[in-house]
């Protein structure tokens, strides 16, 4: 009986020791592997691979702890690797020494200091070229991360290996060779652009902005038939809306993928050159002030000189004004803006 009781006591003690030992050893593991952008772009696309290394156990400084990152359909530019720029430790301070074997596309890191208990470290592998296309249904662009540690150090071998893969989208099959804006003598703006082969291309959308930040569409343009795979197109925008105007092309593929051109601009003083006019005259209900290219105000006086209406000019170009409430007769109109002062008579019918 005493031997049996002692056996149970020893068994419980050993279980406690084993449990404590499993908890007490270091446990390097890897989490949060991902590829960005997702999807990646092929061809001529670049990507970043990111992952997190943790230690869920006690601290360790074993140099036997190594990390391998095996790249799939990714490689460094010209197969070169710069440890100072291509591996970035964006979080944590656990020291690892990195190397790269281009023939196998494998990065290796060796622990060369203290991996503190419950420490976490985030690494980014940058400047990676996307080498192949990958379908959404079968993503193959990414990498595998594996933490290798001796059993005496690593208490859990099931959380040391992870991978992340993404698919790719193709860049637009149109190459924009040039995009230019020219201010014409009549203050119209001519936009011209030249592109290369556009076999799967749908259309261009021309956009304009007065501040280079908020753009509005001014028209869609289908691709032209070109010579020797070169396509030349042109659009002319009438009038001018601001002393500085900005333009860009939104290029849309058949699958609705989009890409934007560079932003170009034209500078002008057309806002001071316009010849303001009012029509119709005589008028019954509505008059239109034409060719106003700067904000100002319009004043309507009766024949006694009394002011009947003051209208802020907020529209650029043309603005309609309702005069239906005025009685029939002759009025004097004065428009004041940066273009100067414009006076005319108006007959209200």
C-alpha positions as YAML, in Angstrom:
chain: A
units: angstrom
residues:
- id: 1
  name: UNK
  ca: [0.00, 0.00, 0.00]
- id: 2
  name: UNK
  ca: [2.76, 2.43, 0.91]
- id: 3
  name: UNK
  ca: [4.64, 1.58, -2.28]
- id: 4
  name: UNK
  ca: [1.51, 2.15, -4.34]
- id: 5
  name: UNK
  ca: [0.84, 5.51, -2.68]
- id: 6
  name: UNK
  ca: [4.44, 6.55, -3.19]
- id: 7
  name: UNK
  ca: [4.19, 5.52, -6.86]
- id: 8
  name: UNK
  ca: [1.15, 7.78, -7.36]
- id: 9
  name: UNK
  ca: [2.92, 10.68, -5.62]
- id: 10
  name: UNK
  ca: [5.99, 10.30, -7.80]
- id: 11
  name: UNK
  ca: [3.84, 9.98, -10.93]
- id: 12
  name: UNK
  ca: [2.01, 13.23, -10.12]
- id: 13
  name: UNK
  ca: [5.27, 15.00, -9.39]
- id: 14
  name: UNK
  ca: [6.79, 13.89, -12.69]
- id: 15
  name: UNK
  ca: [3.68, 15.06, -14.57]
- id: 16
  name: UNK
  ca: [3.96, 18.45, -12.90]
- id: 17
  name: UNK
  ca: [7.66, 18.66, -13.77]
- id: 18
  name: UNK
  ca: [6.99, 17.68, -17.39]
- id: 19
  name: UNK
  ca: [4.18, 20.21, -17.67]
- id: 20
  name: UNK
  ca: [6.37, 22.93, -16.23]
- id: 21
  name: UNK
  ca: [9.23, 21.94, -18.54]
- id: 22
  name: UNK
  ca: [7.00, 22.18, -21.63]
- id: 23
  name: UNK
  ca: [5.84, 25.59, -20.60]
- id: 24
  name: UNK
  ca: [9.25, 26.81, -19.59]
- id: 25
  name: UNK
  ca: [11.18, 26.15, -22.81]
- id: 26
  name: UNK
  ca: [11.35, 28.65, -25.63]
- id: 27
  name: UNK
  ca: [8.79, 28.43, -28.44]
- id: 28
  name: UNK
  ca: [9.70, 30.37, -31.60]
- id: 29
  name: UNK
  ca: [6.82, 30.49, -34.06]
- id: 30
  name: UNK
  ca: [5.68, 32.40, -37.13]
- id: 31
  name: UNK
  ca: [2.40, 34.25, -37.75]
- id: 32
  name: UNK
  ca: [0.76, 36.73, -40.09]
- id: 33
  name: UNK
  ca: [2.50, 35.92, -43.36]
- id: 34
  name: UNK
  ca: [1.11, 37.95, -46.26]
- id: 35
  name: UNK
  ca: [1.95, 39.31, -49.72]
- id: 36
  name: UNK
  ca: [1.24, 42.90, -50.76]
- id: 37
  name: UNK
  ca: [-0.16, 44.21, -52.95]
- id: 38
  name: UNK
  ca: [-2.80, 41.53, -53.20]
- id: 39
  name: UNK
  ca: [-3.33, 40.77, -55.98]
- id: 40
  name: UNK
  ca: [0.17, 41.32, -57.27]
- id: 41
  name: UNK
  ca: [0.80, 42.69, -60.76]
- id: 42
  name: UNK
  ca: [2.38, 40.69, -63.57]
- id: 43
  name: UNK
  ca: [4.41, 41.45, -65.59]
- id: 44
  name: UNK
  ca: [6.71, 44.20, -64.33]
- id: 45
  name: UNK
  ca: [5.14, 44.20, -60.87]
- id: 46
  name: UNK
  ca: [6.84, 44.26, -57.48]
- id: 47
  name: UNK
  ca: [5.71, 42.86, -54.14]
- id: 48
  name: UNK
  ca: [6.55, 42.80, -50.42]
- id: 49
  name: UNK
  ca: [6.39, 39.67, -48.25]
- id: 50
  name: UNK
  ca: [5.74, 40.22, -44.53]
- id: 51
  name: UNK
  ca: [5.66, 37.87, -41.53]
- id: 52
  name: UNK
  ca: [5.92, 37.91, -37.74]
- id: 53
  name: UNK
  ca: [8.27, 35.88, -35.50]
- id: 54
  name: UNK
  ca: [7.18, 35.30, -31.89]
- id: 55
  name: UNK
  ca: [8.50, 33.49, -28.85]
- id: 56
  name: UNK
  ca: [5.64, 32.16, -26.73]
- id: 57
  name: UNK
  ca: [7.96, 30.50, -24.22]
- id: 58
  name: UNK
  ca: [10.97, 31.57, -22.19]
- id: 59
  name: UNK
  ca: [13.92, 33.52, -23.55]
- id: 60
  name: UNK
  ca: [16.54, 31.77, -25.66]
- id: 61
  name: UNK
  ca: [19.85, 32.76, -27.21]
- id: 62
  name: UNK
  ca: [20.49, 29.51, -29.07]
- id: 63
  name: UNK
  ca: [22.30, 30.10, -32.36]
- id: 64
  name: UNK
  ca: [20.64, 26.89, -33.57]
- id: 65
  name: UNK
  ca: [17.39, 28.83, -34.02]
- id: 66
  name: UNK
  ca: [17.18, 29.70, -37.72]
- id: 67
  name: UNK
  ca: [14.50, 31.04, -40.02]
- id: 68
  name: UNK
  ca: [14.17, 30.19, -43.71]
- id: 69
  name: UNK
  ca: [12.05, 32.12, -46.21]
- id: 70
  name: UNK
  ca: [11.53, 30.27, -49.49]
- id: 71
  name: UNK
  ca: [10.35, 32.57, -52.29]
- id: 72
  name: UNK
  ca: [7.89, 31.29, -54.90]
- id: 73
  name: UNK
  ca: [7.49, 33.18, -58.20]
- id: 74
  name: UNK
  ca: [9.31, 36.06, -56.50]
- id: 75
  name: UNK
  ca: [12.93, 37.16, -56.71]
- id: 76
  name: UNK
  ca: [15.08, 40.17, -55.93]
- id: 77
  name: UNK
  ca: [15.89, 42.63, -58.69]
- id: 78
  name: UNK
  ca: [18.64, 41.08, -60.82]
- id: 79
  name: UNK
  ca: [18.74, 38.29, -58.21]
- id: 80
  name: UNK
  ca: [20.71, 40.57, -55.87]
- id: 81
  name: UNK
  ca: [20.01, 41.01, -52.18]
- id: 82
  name: UNK
  ca: [20.84, 43.92, -49.90]
- id: 83
  name: UNK
  ca: [20.44, 43.05, -46.23]
- id: 84
  name: UNK
  ca: [20.23, 46.74, -45.30]
- id: 85
  name: UNK
  ca: [17.32, 47.61, -47.59]
- id: 86
  name: UNK
  ca: [15.61, 44.40, -48.71]
- id: 87
  name: UNK
  ca: [14.97, 43.01, -45.20]
- id: 88
  name: UNK
  ca: [13.30, 45.53, -42.90]
- id: 89
  name: UNK
  ca: [12.48, 44.76, -39.28]
- id: 90
  name: UNK
  ca: [9.47, 47.02, -38.79]
- id: 91
  name: UNK
  ca: [8.68, 45.83, -35.24]
- id: 92
  name: UNK
  ca: [10.62, 44.16, -32.43]
- id: 93
  name: UNK
  ca: [14.36, 44.04, -31.74]
- id: 94
  name: UNK
  ca: [15.38, 40.37, -31.74]
- id: 95
  name: UNK
  ca: [18.68, 40.23, -33.68]
- id: 96
  name: UNK
  ca: [18.95, 37.89, -36.67]
- id: 97
  name: UNK
  ca: [21.69, 37.69, -39.30]
- id: 98
  name: UNK
  ca: [20.32, 37.29, -42.85]
- id: 99
  name: UNK
  ca: [21.75, 35.74, -46.01]
- id: 100
  name: UNK
  ca: [20.35, 34.81, -49.43]
- id: 101
  name: UNK
  ca: [20.98, 31.98, -51.87]
- id: 102
  name: UNK
  ca: [19.84, 33.11, -55.35]
- id: 103
  name: UNK
  ca: [20.02, 29.63, -56.90]
- id: 104
  name: UNK
  ca: [17.32, 28.33, -54.56]
- id: 105
  name: UNK
  ca: [15.67, 31.71, -53.79]
- id: 106
  name: UNK
  ca: [15.92, 31.02, -50.06]
- id: 107
  name: UNK
  ca: [16.58, 33.61, -47.36]
- id: 108
  name: UNK
  ca: [18.14, 32.32, -44.13]
- id: 109
  name: UNK
  ca: [18.33, 34.06, -40.76]
- id: 110
  name: UNK
  ca: [20.27, 32.90, -37.68]
- id: 111
  name: UNK
  ca: [19.54, 34.11, -34.17]
- id: 112
  name: UNK
  ca: [22.60, 36.00, -32.92]
- id: 113
  name: UNK
  ca: [21.34, 37.36, -29.62]
- id: 114
  name: UNK
  ca: [18.56, 37.03, -27.09]
- id: 115
  name: UNK
  ca: [15.05, 36.05, -28.22]
- id: 116
  name: UNK
  ca: [13.12, 37.37, -25.20]
- id: 117
  name: UNK
  ca: [10.11, 35.64, -23.70]
- id: 118
  name: UNK
  ca: [6.87, 36.64, -25.46]
- id: 119
  name: UNK
  ca: [8.83, 38.87, -27.85]
- id: 120
  name: UNK
  ca: [7.41, 39.52, -31.31]
- id: 121
  name: UNK
  ca: [9.17, 40.78, -34.43]
- id: 122
  name: UNK
  ca: [7.77, 41.82, -37.80]
- id: 123
  name: UNK
  ca: [9.91, 41.50, -40.94]
- id: 124
  name: UNK
  ca: [9.32, 42.77, -44.46]
- id: 125
  name: UNK
  ca: [11.09, 41.32, -47.49]
- id: 126
  name: UNK
  ca: [11.01, 44.12, -50.07]
- id: 127
  name: UNK
  ca: [12.01, 44.79, -53.68]
- id: 128
  name: UNK
  ca: [10.66, 41.49, -54.97]
- id: 129
  name: UNK
  ca: [9.87, 41.06, -58.65]
- id: 130
  name: UNK
  ca: [6.73, 39.10, -59.61]
- id: 131
  name: UNK
  ca: [8.00, 36.40, -61.96]
- id: 132
  name: UNK
  ca: [4.86, 34.65, -63.19]
- id: 133
  name: UNK
  ca: [1.11, 34.94, -63.62]
- id: 134
  name: UNK
  ca: [-1.12, 33.24, -61.06]
- id: 135
  name: UNK
  ca: [-4.86, 32.55, -61.23]
- id: 136
  name: UNK
  ca: [-7.24, 33.66, -58.49]
- id: 137
  name: UNK
  ca: [-8.40, 30.04, -58.13]
- id: 138
  name: UNK
  ca: [-4.81, 28.81, -57.66]
- id: 139
  name: UNK
  ca: [-2.61, 31.54, -56.16]
- id: 140
  name: UNK
  ca: [1.10, 30.70, -56.41]
- id: 141
  name: UNK
  ca: [2.95, 33.98, -55.86]
- id: 142
  name: UNK
  ca: [4.35, 34.25, -52.34]
- id: 143
  name: UNK
  ca: [6.69, 32.55, -49.89]
- id: 144
  name: UNK
  ca: [7.01, 29.95, -47.11]
- id: 145
  name: UNK
  ca: [8.45, 30.79, -43.67]
- id: 146
  name: UNK
  ca: [9.84, 28.09, -41.41]
- id: 147
  name: UNK
  ca: [11.43, 28.42, -37.94]
- id: 148
  name: UNK
  ca: [13.96, 25.67, -37.28]
- id: 149
  name: UNK
  ca: [14.95, 25.02, -33.67]
- id: 150
  name: UNK
  ca: [16.22, 22.02, -31.66]
- id: 151
  name: UNK
  ca: [13.57, 20.10, -29.72]
- id: 152
  name: UNK
  ca: [15.20, 21.18, -26.45]
- id: 153
  name: UNK
  ca: [14.42, 24.76, -27.39]
- id: 154
  name: UNK
  ca: [11.16, 24.49, -29.28]
- id: 155
  name: UNK
  ca: [8.20, 23.19, -27.29]
- id: 156
  name: UNK
  ca: [5.72, 23.20, -30.20]
- id: 157
  name: UNK
  ca: [6.62, 22.06, -33.69]
- id: 158
  name: UNK
  ca: [3.18, 22.73, -35.17]
- id: 159
  name: UNK
  ca: [3.32, 26.53, -35.42]
- id: 160
  name: UNK
  ca: [6.76, 26.98, -36.96]
- id: 161
  name: UNK
  ca: [5.82, 26.73, -40.63]
- id: 162
  name: UNK
  ca: [3.44, 28.94, -42.58]
- id: 163
  name: UNK
  ca: [3.04, 30.36, -46.07]
- id: 164
  name: UNK
  ca: [1.13, 33.02, -47.93]
- id: 165
  name: UNK
  ca: [0.33, 33.14, -51.63]
- id: 166
  name: UNK
  ca: [-1.61, 35.52, -53.83]
- id: 167
  name: UNK
  ca: [-2.70, 35.72, -57.45]
- id: 168
  name: UNK
  ca: [-1.84, 38.31, -60.08]
- id: 169
  name: UNK
  ca: [-3.58, 40.75, -62.36]
- id: 170
  name: UNK
  ca: [-2.15, 41.83, -65.67]
- id: 171
  name: UNK
  ca: [-1.18, 45.42, -66.36]
- id: 172
  name: UNK
  ca: [-3.19, 47.19, -69.03]
- id: 173
  name: UNK
  ca: [-2.23, 46.09, -72.55]
- id: 174
  name: UNK
  ca: [-1.69, 49.70, -73.58]
- id: 175
  name: UNK
  ca: [1.50, 51.66, -73.26]
- id: 176
  name: UNK
  ca: [1.09, 55.43, -73.10]
- id: 177
  name: UNK
  ca: [4.01, 56.95, -74.99]
- id: 178
  name: UNK
  ca: [3.03, 60.60, -74.55]
- id: 179
  name: UNK
  ca: [0.28, 62.84, -73.17]
- id: 180
  name: UNK
  ca: [0.39, 66.59, -73.81]
- id: 181
  name: UNK
  ca: [-1.79, 69.69, -73.45]
- id: 182
  name: UNK
  ca: [-1.58, 72.80, -75.65]
- id: 183
  name: UNK
  ca: [-3.40, 76.11, -75.15]
- id: 184
  name: UNK
  ca: [-4.72, 77.36, -78.48]
- id: 185
  name: UNK
  ca: [-4.96, 81.01, -79.55]
- id: 186
  name: UNK
  ca: [-8.73, 81.07, -79.00]
- id: 187
  name: UNK
  ca: [-8.22, 79.76, -75.46]
- id: 188
  name: UNK
  ca: [-9.40, 76.26, -76.30]
- id: 189
  name: UNK
  ca: [-7.22, 73.44, -74.94]
- id: 190
  name: UNK
  ca: [-5.94, 70.64, -77.18]
- id: 191
  name: UNK
  ca: [-5.09, 67.33, -75.52]
- id: 192
  name: UNK
  ca: [-3.11, 64.75, -77.49]
- id: 193
  name: UNK
  ca: [-1.87, 61.31, -76.54]
- id: 194
  name: UNK
  ca: [0.01, 58.51, -78.25]
- id: 195
  name: UNK
  ca: [-0.11, 54.86, -77.17]
- id: 196
  name: UNK
  ca: [1.18, 51.49, -78.29]
- id: 197
  name: UNK
  ca: [-0.64, 48.22, -78.99]
- id: 198
  name: UNK
  ca: [-4.01, 48.02, -77.20]
- id: 199
  name: UNK
  ca: [-5.42, 44.60, -78.05]
- id: 200
  name: UNK
  ca: [-7.53, 44.14, -74.90]
- id: 201
  name: UNK
  ca: [-8.09, 47.81, -74.21]
- id: 202
  name: UNK
  ca: [-11.58, 49.33, -73.86]
- id: 203
  name: UNK
  ca: [-11.52, 53.15, -73.66]
- id: 204
  name: UNK
  ca: [-9.88, 56.32, -72.33]
- id: 205
  name: UNK
  ca: [-11.64, 58.72, -69.99]
- id: 206
  name: UNK
  ca: [-10.29, 62.27, -70.09]
- id: 207
  name: UNK
  ca: [-10.48, 64.03, -66.71]
- id: 208
  name: UNK
  ca: [-9.84, 67.65, -65.69]
- id: 209
  name: UNK
  ca: [-9.27, 69.52, -62.44]
- id: 210
  name: UNK
  ca: [-8.76, 73.09, -61.32]
- id: 211
  name: UNK
  ca: [-6.70, 72.09, -58.25]
- id: 212
  name: UNK
  ca: [-4.89, 68.89, -59.41]
- id: 213
  name: UNK
  ca: [-6.67, 66.92, -56.65]
- id: 214
  name: UNK
  ca: [-10.35, 66.60, -57.52]
- id: 215
  name: UNK
  ca: [-10.90, 65.39, -61.10]
- id: 216
  name: UNK
  ca: [-14.09, 65.24, -63.15]
- id: 217
  name: UNK
  ca: [-14.68, 63.31, -66.36]
- id: 218
  name: UNK
  ca: [-15.09, 65.40, -69.52]
- id: 219
  name: UNK
  ca: [-15.46, 62.60, -72.06]
- id: 220
  name: UNK
  ca: [-14.75, 59.00, -73.05]
- id: 221
  name: UNK
  ca: [-12.70, 58.07, -76.10]
- id: 222
  name: UNK
  ca: [-12.44, 54.71, -77.81]
- id: 223
  name: UNK
  ca: [-9.05, 53.66, -79.10]
- id: 224
  name: UNK
  ca: [-8.19, 54.72, -82.64]
- id: 225
  name: UNK
  ca: [-6.87, 52.51, -85.37]
- id: 226
  name: UNK
  ca: [-3.21, 53.23, -85.67]
- id: 227
  name: UNK
  ca: [-0.28, 52.60, -87.97]
- id: 228
  name: UNK
  ca: [2.43, 50.15, -87.00]
- id: 229
  name: UNK
  ca: [0.76, 49.60, -83.61]
- id: 230
  name: UNK
  ca: [0.97, 53.32, -82.75]
- id: 231
  name: UNK
  ca: [-2.25, 55.09, -81.79]
- id: 232
  name: UNK
  ca: [-2.62, 58.89, -81.87]
- id: 233
  name: UNK
  ca: [-5.67, 60.62, -80.40]
- id: 234
  name: UNK
  ca: [-6.78, 64.20, -79.74]
- id: 235
  name: UNK
  ca: [-9.48, 66.07, -77.87]
- id: 236
  name: UNK
  ca: [-10.23, 69.81, -77.91]
- id: 237
  name: UNK
  ca: [-11.92, 71.37, -74.88]
- id: 238
  name: UNK
  ca: [-13.73, 74.62, -75.59]
- id: 239
  name: UNK
  ca: [-13.07, 77.66, -73.45]
- id: 240
  name: UNK
  ca: [-11.13, 77.73, -70.21]
- id: 241
  name: UNK
  ca: [-12.38, 77.31, -66.64]
- id: 242
  name: UNK
  ca: [-9.46, 78.49, -64.58]
- id: 243
  name: UNK
  ca: [-6.06, 80.13, -64.98]
- id: 244
  name: UNK
  ca: [-4.52, 76.73, -64.15]
- id: 245
  name: UNK
  ca: [-6.08, 73.55, -65.45]
- id: 246
  name: UNK
  ca: [-4.91, 69.98, -64.89]
- id: 247
  name: UNK
  ca: [-5.63, 66.88, -66.98]
- id: 248
  name: UNK
  ca: [-5.13, 63.14, -66.78]
- id: 249
  name: UNK
  ca: [-6.21, 60.03, -68.67]
- id: 250
  name: UNK
  ca: [-8.04, 57.18, -67.01]
- id: 251
  name: UNK
  ca: [-7.29, 54.08, -69.07]
- id: 252
  name: UNK
  ca: [-9.84, 51.27, -68.78]
- id: 253
  name: UNK
  ca: [-9.28, 47.67, -69.84]
- id: 254
  name: UNK
  ca: [-11.98, 45.25, -71.05]
- id: 255
  name: UNK
  ca: [-12.04, 43.59, -67.60]
- id: 256
  name: UNK
  ca: [-12.47, 47.09, -66.06]
- id: 257
  name: UNK
  ca: [-8.91, 47.25, -64.74]
- id: 258
  name: UNK
  ca: [-7.82, 50.88, -64.66]
- id: 259
  name: UNK
  ca: [-4.60, 52.84, -64.81]
- id: 260
  name: UNK
  ca: [-3.98, 56.59, -64.72]
- id: 261
  name: UNK
  ca: [-1.59, 58.68, -66.78]
- id: 262
  name: UNK
  ca: [0.64, 61.36, -65.35]
- id: 263
  name: UNK
  ca: [-1.06, 64.69, -64.56]
- id: 264
  name: UNK
  ca: [-0.34, 67.50, -67.03]
- id: 265
  name: UNK
  ca: [-1.35, 71.17, -66.85]
- id: 266
  name: UNK
  ca: [-1.82, 74.37, -68.86]
- id: 267
  name: UNK
  ca: [-1.38, 77.90, -67.55]
- id: 268
  name: UNK
  ca: [-3.22, 80.79, -69.18]
- id: 269
  name: UNK
  ca: [-4.53, 84.33, -68.82]
- id: 270
  name: UNK
  ca: [-7.68, 83.64, -70.80]
- id: 271
  name: UNK
  ca: [-9.80, 84.68, -67.83]
- id: 272
  name: UNK
  ca: [-8.84, 88.27, -68.61]
- id: 273
  name: UNK
  ca: [-9.34, 88.09, -72.36]
- id: 274
  name: UNK
  ca: [-12.94, 87.03, -72.76]
- id: 275
  name: UNK
  ca: [-15.53, 89.33, -74.35]
- id: 276
  name: UNK
  ca: [-18.57, 89.14, -72.07]
- id: 277
  name: UNK
  ca: [-21.94, 89.20, -73.81]
- id: 278
  name: UNK
  ca: [-25.61, 88.86, -72.85]
- id: 279
  name: UNK
  ca: [-28.25, 87.09, -74.93]
- id: 280
  name: UNK
  ca: [-31.00, 87.17, -75.95]
- id: 281
  name: UNK
  ca: [-31.65, 90.88, -76.08]
- id: 282
  name: UNK
  ca: [-34.56, 91.75, -76.00]
- id: 283
  name: UNK
  ca: [-35.48, 89.01, -73.52]
- id: 284
  name: UNK
  ca: [-38.60, 87.79, -71.70]
- id: 285
  name: UNK
  ca: [-37.66, 85.45, -68.85]
- id: 286
  name: UNK
  ca: [-34.08, 84.18, -69.07]
- id: 287
  name: UNK
  ca: [-30.86, 85.87, -70.12]
- id: 288
  name: UNK
  ca: [-27.47, 84.19, -70.44]
- id: 289
  name: UNK
  ca: [-24.21, 85.89, -69.54]
- id: 290
  name: UNK
  ca: [-21.61, 84.35, -71.85]
- id: 291
  name: UNK
  ca: [-17.83, 84.03, -71.68]
- id: 292
  name: UNK
  ca: [-17.31, 84.88, -68.02]
- id: 293
  name: UNK
  ca: [-14.00, 83.30, -66.95]
- id: 294
  name: UNK
  ca: [-13.64, 84.77, -63.49]
- id: 295
  name: UNK
  ca: [-16.01, 85.27, -60.59]
- id: 296
  name: UNK
  ca: [-17.73, 88.59, -60.12]
- id: 297
  name: UNK
  ca: [-21.18, 90.18, -59.92]
- id: 298
  name: UNK
  ca: [-23.86, 91.46, -62.27]
- id: 299
  name: UNK
  ca: [-26.00, 94.51, -61.45]
- id: 300
  name: UNK
  ca: [-29.30, 95.45, -63.14]
- id: 301
  name: UNK
  ca: [-30.47, 99.10, -62.89]
- id: 302
  name: UNK
  ca: [-33.72, 100.64, -64.17]
- id: 303
  name: UNK
  ca: [-33.77, 103.86, -66.19]
- id: 304
  name: UNK
  ca: [-33.92, 105.95, -63.00]
- id: 305
  name: UNK
  ca: [-30.63, 104.44, -61.80]
- id: 306
  name: UNK
  ca: [-32.26, 102.33, -59.06]
- id: 307
  name: UNK
  ca: [-30.62, 98.93, -58.44]
- id: 308
  name: UNK
  ca: [-33.15, 96.15, -59.13]
- id: 309
  name: UNK
  ca: [-30.97, 93.00, -59.02]
- id: 310
  name: UNK
  ca: [-27.54, 91.87, -57.85]
- id: 311
  name: UNK
  ca: [-26.45, 88.47, -59.13]
- id: 312
  name: UNK
  ca: [-23.21, 86.74, -57.99]
- id: 313
  name: UNK
  ca: [-21.42, 85.15, -60.95]
- id: 314
  name: UNK
  ca: [-20.50, 81.69, -59.74]
- id: 315
  name: UNK
  ca: [-20.58, 79.69, -62.97]
- id: 316
  name: UNK
  ca: [-17.53, 79.72, -65.21]
- id: 317
  name: UNK
  ca: [-18.24, 80.16, -68.90]
- id: 318
  name: UNK
  ca: [-21.98, 80.82, -69.21]
- id: 319
  name: UNK
  ca: [-24.61, 81.50, -66.55]
- id: 320
  name: UNK
  ca: [-28.40, 81.70, -66.90]
- id: 321
  name: UNK
  ca: [-30.29, 84.38, -64.95]
- id: 322
  name: UNK
  ca: [-34.04, 84.59, -64.42]
- id: 323
  name: UNK
  ca: [-35.46, 88.11, -65.03]
- id: 324
  name: UNK
  ca: [-39.14, 87.12, -65.29]
- id: 325
  name: UNK
  ca: [-40.04, 89.24, -62.23]
- id: 326
  name: UNK
  ca: [-38.83, 92.47, -63.86]
- id: 327
  name: UNK
  ca: [-41.45, 94.67, -65.50]
- id: 328
  name: UNK
  ca: [-41.20, 95.45, -69.20]
- id: 329
  name: UNK
  ca: [-38.83, 98.26, -70.06]
- id: 330
  name: UNK
  ca: [-35.22, 99.20, -70.63]
- id: 331
  name: UNK
  ca: [-32.51, 98.37, -68.07]
- id: 332
  name: UNK
  ca: [-28.80, 99.01, -67.71]
- id: 333
  name: UNK
  ca: [-26.64, 95.97, -66.91]
- id: 334
  name: UNK
  ca: [-23.17, 96.16, -65.45]
- id: 335
  name: UNK
  ca: [-20.89, 93.15, -64.98]
- id: 336
  name: UNK
  ca: [-17.81, 93.47, -62.77]
- id: 337
  name: UNK
  ca: [-15.14, 90.75, -62.73]
- id: 338
  name: UNK
  ca: [-11.39, 90.28, -63.16]
- id: 339
  name: UNK
  ca: [-12.04, 90.66, -66.87]
- id: 340
  name: UNK
  ca: [-13.01, 94.26, -66.22]
- id: 341
  name: UNK
  ca: [-16.29, 96.18, -66.29]
- id: 342
  name: UNK
  ca: [-18.87, 95.41, -68.95]
- id: 343
  name: UNK
  ca: [-21.93, 97.69, -69.54]
- id: 344
  name: UNK
  ca: [-24.86, 97.14, -71.84]
- id: 345
  name: UNK
  ca: [-28.58, 97.90, -72.22]
- id: 346
  name: UNK
  ca: [-31.23, 95.24, -71.88]
- id: 347
  name: UNK
  ca: [-34.79, 95.40, -73.19]
- id: 348
  name: UNK
  ca: [-37.22, 93.36, -71.05]
- id: 349
  name: UNK
  ca: [-40.34, 92.29, -72.99]
...
